[in-house]
Amino acid sequence: MRKFKITVDGKVYEVEVEEVGGNESSAGTISVPQPVATKVKEEPVSQKVVKPSSNPSPTKAPTAAVAGEEVVAPMPGKVLQLKVSEGDSVKDGDTLLVLEAMKMENEIVANASGSIKKINIAANDMVDTGDVLMVIG
């Protein structure tokens, strides 16, 4: 019989193997795995805090306040389509624009009746929650 040490998945096994045509007739034995001593060197790791880069949408020039009912973005998203233009007459509940948020298209509706006094956005603009999208007067 010949003895071998075999490592499998970090465990060391001592194995006895009988040679084919050898003169011993007993079966080989396998011993219980023995723990292997390992040393782990712990060193402090310096961690850098990296701020994620973002491409914010271009900031719009401040606009003069227009009297009327403000239509604000209920959620962050991308303006897919404007359904109205400045000067158009709308009724409470009319669809003003389509806003894409989380891969869903949301219709933003008028919260008052009147005419569109000011539009602060364009198609493909990114908006945040609370941004004034347009003013109805």
ABEGO torsion letter per residue (X at the ends): XBBBBBBBGGBBBBBBBBBBGBABABBBBBBBBBBBBBBBBBBBBBBBBBBBBBBBBBBBBBBBBBBEBBBBBABBEBBABBABBBGBBBBBGBBABBBBBGGBBBBBBBABBEBBABBABBBGBBBBBGBBABBBX
